[in-house]
Amino acid sequence: MNIEPIIDTNLDTYVDAGKAPLDNYLFVSPELEEKHRGLMVLDCAIDTEKHALLRINQSGNILFVLTSAELTIRTKKLFASVAVLFAAMSSAMNQSGRSLFDYEAWCSLMGKSAFFVEVQKNRNILTIKNSGVNVDTQIIQQLIPGLSSGSAMAIANGVLRAVKGEFQATERDENAKRGHLLFICEELYGAPSVTVRLFYASKKSHCALFQPPCDKSVNATFEQLQEAHTFLFVSPDTIAEYATIFTAQPARYKNLIERFKKMVKEK
């Protein structure tokens, strides 16, 4: 499965990351998931199995989930803007002396940038089984279903090892949090959407993972709490198109807002 590179920047080094049956894939984007379910009902009589094709960049920060190798201009523009934005964000973190795993810095950046709207807080329980499958592989396969190829798995493993190293090398406070930002660029038959997951954990919550090496199996089954913020990315083009509508507010609309403000202040 060869998908042409979508953008051409120094961040655009992507590898094939396997595929997942489209009827089983759960889109992170609520809008696309709703469309997906509707399409699955219409396509139930078609025998041809469709797949979601996955690609991931070398740093493990941008994941593409595509239903077609032929992307629309709209999809290409949206996905290209993600790479440029991430380049700027990571540069800002670096120039500020912050690690790319600095959870507090990412929270501040996401909240103040005006490009992201938090839509969900996730608390998932990952089950780590006593099996021949390595701990890191089990974690990755539960967080990113469909990720299967060797190169992609190696990238994801590298992220996990880096987080573990951050805890061991720089943090003594067991409650201090480390985070990993993942842009999830999904496309469903020409309709694109970008959501962002900020995965985070404390040293205390991940202590069980530090007992065996992450690349080894375990001799007991245990559960691991995984927490994340999910944000909807609002593209600059969308902001530019609709911003003037909201800034040119009629007087009656402003009065309505003032009424709402008084209701908010009331106890």
C-alpha positions as CSV (number, residue, x, y, z in Angstrom):
1,M,0.0,0.0,0.0
2,N,1.8,3.1,-1.2
3,I,0.3,6.5,-0.2
4,E,2.1,9.5,-1.7
5,P,3.6,11.9,0.8
6,I,1.0,14.5,1.6
7,I,3.3,17.4,2.4
8,D,7.0,18.2,1.7
9,T,8.7,19.6,4.8
10,N,11.4,18.3,7.0
11,L,8.7,16.9,9.2
12,D,7.3,14.9,6.3
13,T,9.0,11.7,6.9
14,Y,6.2,9.1,7.2
15,V,6.0,5.4,7.2
16,D,3.2,3.0,6.4
17,A,1.6,2.0,9.7
18,G,-0.7,-0.8,8.5
19,K,-4.4,-0.8,8.0
20,A,-7.6,-1.6,9.9
21,P,-10.9,-2.8,8.6
22,L,-13.0,0.3,8.0
23,D,-16.1,-1.2,9.5
24,N,-14.3,-1.8,12.8
25,Y,-12.3,1.5,12.9
26,L,-13.6,4.1,15.4
27,F,-12.9,7.6,14.1
28,V,-11.6,9.9,16.8
29,S,-13.5,12.8,15.1
30,P,-17.1,12.6,16.3
31,E,-18.3,14.2,13.0
32,L,-16.5,11.6,10.9
33,E,-17.6,8.7,13.2
34,E,-21.2,9.7,12.7
35,K,-20.8,9.8,8.9
36,H,-18.9,6.5,9.0
37,R,-21.7,4.7,10.8
38,G,-24.2,6.0,8.3
39,L,-22.0,4.8,5.4
40,M,-21.6,1.4,6.9
41,V,-25.4,0.9,6.9
42,L,-25.6,1.9,3.3
43,D,-22.6,-0.3,2.3
44,C,-23.7,-3.4,4.3
45,A,-24.8,-5.2,1.1
46,I,-21.3,-4.7,-0.6
47,D,-19.0,-7.6,-0.1
48,T,-15.7,-5.7,-0.8
49,E,-13.9,-5.0,2.4
50,K,-12.7,-1.5,2.9
51,H,-9.8,-0.4,5.0
52,A,-8.5,2.6,6.9
53,L,-4.9,3.2,5.8
54,L,-2.5,4.4,8.5
55,R,0.7,6.5,8.3
56,I,2.7,8.0,11.1
57,N,5.6,10.5,11.0
58,Q,9.0,9.7,12.4
59,S,8.6,11.7,15.6
60,G,5.3,9.9,16.4
61,N,3.3,13.2,16.6
62,I,1.2,13.0,13.5
63,L,-1.0,10.1,12.5
64,F,-2.9,9.9,9.2
65,V,-5.9,7.7,8.8
66,L,-7.0,7.6,5.2
67,T,-9.8,5.9,3.3
68,S,-8.2,6.7,-0.1
69,A,-4.7,7.4,-1.5
70,E,-6.2,10.1,-3.7
71,L,-6.8,13.1,-1.3
72,T,-8.9,16.1,-2.1
73,I,-7.3,19.6,-2.3
74,R,-9.3,20.5,0.9
75,T,-7.8,17.5,2.7
76,K,-4.3,18.2,1.5
77,K,-4.5,21.8,2.7
78,L,-5.8,20.9,6.1
79,F,-3.3,18.2,6.7
80,A,-0.4,20.4,5.4
81,S,-1.4,23.1,7.9
82,V,-1.1,20.6,10.7
83,A,2.6,19.8,9.9
84,V,3.4,23.6,9.7
85,L,1.6,24.2,13.0
86,F,3.3,21.4,14.8
87,A,6.7,22.6,13.5
88,A,6.0,26.0,14.9
89,M,4.7,24.6,18.2
90,S,7.7,22.3,18.7
91,S,10.1,25.1,17.8
92,A,8.5,27.3,20.4
93,M,8.8,24.6,23.0
94,N,12.5,24.1,22.1
95,Q,13.3,27.8,22.2
96,S,11.6,28.1,25.5
97,G,13.8,25.3,27.0
98,R,10.8,23.0,27.3
99,S,10.8,19.3,26.6
100,L,8.3,18.0,24.0
101,F,7.0,15.8,26.8
102,D,6.3,18.8,29.1
103,Y,2.6,18.3,29.9
104,E,2.0,21.7,31.5
105,A,3.6,23.6,28.6
106,W,1.5,21.7,26.1
107,C,-1.7,22.5,28.1
108,S,-0.8,26.2,28.1
109,L,0.1,26.2,24.4
110,M,-3.1,24.4,23.4
111,G,-5.3,26.6,25.6
112,K,-3.9,29.9,24.5
113,S,-3.3,29.3,20.8
114,A,-7.1,29.7,19.8
115,F,-6.7,26.8,17.3
116,F,-8.0,24.1,19.6
117,V,-11.3,23.4,21.4
118,E,-11.3,20.7,24.1
119,V,-14.1,18.3,23.4
120,Q,-13.3,15.4,25.7
121,K,-11.3,14.1,28.6
122,N,-10.5,10.4,28.3
123,R,-9.8,7.9,31.1
124,N,-9.3,4.5,29.6
125,I,-8.2,1.3,31.3
126,L,-5.5,-0.6,29.3
127,T,-5.3,-4.3,30.1
128,I,-1.7,-5.6,30.1
129,K,-1.9,-9.4,29.7
130,N,0.5,-12.1,30.7
131,S,1.3,-13.2,27.2
132,G,4.0,-13.5,24.6
133,V,3.3,-10.0,23.4
134,N,5.6,-7.3,24.8
135,V,4.3,-4.6,27.2
136,D,4.9,-1.7,24.8
137,T,3.2,-3.5,21.9
138,Q,0.1,-4.1,24.0
139,I,-0.1,-0.5,25.0
140,I,0.4,0.8,21.5
141,Q,-2.2,-1.6,19.9
142,Q,-4.8,-0.4,22.4
143,L,-4.1,3.3,22.0
144,I,-3.7,3.2,18.2
145,P,-5.7,0.3,16.8
146,G,-4.5,-0.9,13.4
147,L,-0.9,0.1,14.0
148,S,1.0,-3.0,12.9
149,S,4.1,-2.5,10.6
150,G,7.6,-2.8,12.0
151,S,8.8,0.7,11.3
152,A,5.6,2.4,12.7
153,M,5.7,0.2,15.8
154,A,9.4,1.1,16.3
155,I,8.4,4.8,16.2
156,A,5.7,4.3,18.8
157,N,8.0,2.2,20.9
158,G,10.5,5.0,20.8
159,V,7.9,7.4,22.2
160,L,7.1,5.1,25.1
161,R,10.8,4.7,25.9
162,A,11.3,8.4,25.8
163,V,8.4,9.0,28.2
164,K,9.8,6.4,30.5
165,G,13.2,8.0,30.3
166,E,11.7,11.4,31.1
167,F,10.2,10.1,34.3
168,Q,13.4,8.3,35.4
169,A,15.8,11.1,34.5
170,T,14.1,14.4,35.2
171,E,11.2,13.9,37.6
172,R,11.4,13.1,41.3
173,D,7.9,14.1,42.2
174,E,5.7,11.0,41.7
175,N,2.7,13.2,40.8
176,A,4.5,15.3,38.1
177,K,3.0,14.7,34.7
178,R,4.6,14.0,31.4
179,G,2.6,14.2,28.1
180,H,2.7,13.3,24.5
181,L,0.9,15.2,21.7
182,L,-0.6,13.3,18.8
183,F,-2.3,15.0,15.9
184,I,-4.8,12.5,14.3
185,C,-5.6,13.5,10.7
186,E,-8.6,11.5,9.5
187,E,-10.2,11.5,6.1
188,L,-13.5,9.7,5.2
189,Y,-14.2,9.7,1.5
190,G,-13.0,13.2,1.0
191,A,-14.2,14.6,4.3
192,P,-11.2,15.5,6.5
193,S,-11.0,16.3,10.2
194,V,-8.2,16.8,12.6
195,T,-8.3,16.0,16.3
196,V,-5.5,16.1,18.8
197,R,-4.8,13.8,21.8
198,L,-2.6,15.0,24.6
199,F,-1.8,11.8,26.4
200,Y,-0.5,12.2,29.9
201,A,0.5,10.3,33.0
202,S,2.3,10.7,36.3
203,K,5.3,8.7,37.4
204,K,3.1,7.2,40.1
205,S,0.4,6.0,37.7
206,H,2.9,4.4,35.4
207,C,5.0,2.7,38.1
208,A,3.8,-0.8,37.1
209,L,5.3,-0.3,33.7
210,F,8.7,0.5,35.1
211,Q,9.1,-2.9,36.7
212,P,9.7,-5.0,33.5
213,P,11.6,-3.4,30.6
214,C,9.0,-2.0,28.2
215,D,10.1,-4.3,25.5
216,K,9.6,-7.4,27.6
217,S,6.5,-9.5,28.4
218,V,5.2,-9.7,32.0
219,N,4.4,-12.7,34.1
220,A,1.1,-11.3,35.5
221,T,-1.9,-9.6,34.1
222,F,-2.6,-6.0,35.3
223,E,-4.5,-2.9,34.3
224,Q,-3.1,0.5,33.5
225,L,-5.0,3.9,33.6
226,Q,-4.5,6.0,30.4
227,E,-5.6,9.6,30.5
228,A,-5.8,12.1,27.7
229,H,-7.3,15.4,26.6
230,T,-9.0,15.4,23.1
231,F,-9.1,18.7,21.2
232,L,-10.8,19.6,17.9
233,F,-8.4,21.5,15.7
234,V,-9.9,24.6,14.0
235,S,-8.0,25.4,10.9
236,P,-6.7,29.0,10.1
237,D,-8.7,29.0,6.9
238,T,-11.9,28.3,8.8
239,I,-11.1,31.0,11.4
240,A,-10.4,33.6,8.6
241,E,-13.6,32.7,6.8
242,Y,-15.9,33.1,9.8
243,A,-14.2,35.5,12.1
244,T,-15.7,38.6,10.7
245,I,-19.2,37.2,11.1
246,F,-18.7,37.0,14.9
247,T,-16.8,40.3,15.2
248,A,-19.6,42.3,13.5
249,Q,-22.2,41.7,16.2
250,P,-25.6,43.4,16.0
251,A,-26.5,45.4,19.1
252,R,-29.4,43.0,20.0
253,Y,-26.9,40.1,20.0
254,K,-24.5,42.0,22.3
255,N,-27.4,42.7,24.6
256,L,-28.3,39.0,24.7
257,I,-24.7,38.2,25.7
258,E,-24.9,40.7,28.5
259,R,-28.0,39.0,29.8
260,F,-26.3,35.7,29.7
261,K,-23.3,37.1,31.6
262,K,-25.6,38.2,34.4
263,M,-27.1,34.7,34.6
264,V,-23.6,33.2,34.8
265,K,-22.7,35.5,37.8
266,E,-25.9,34.8,39.6
267,K,-25.8,32.1,42.3
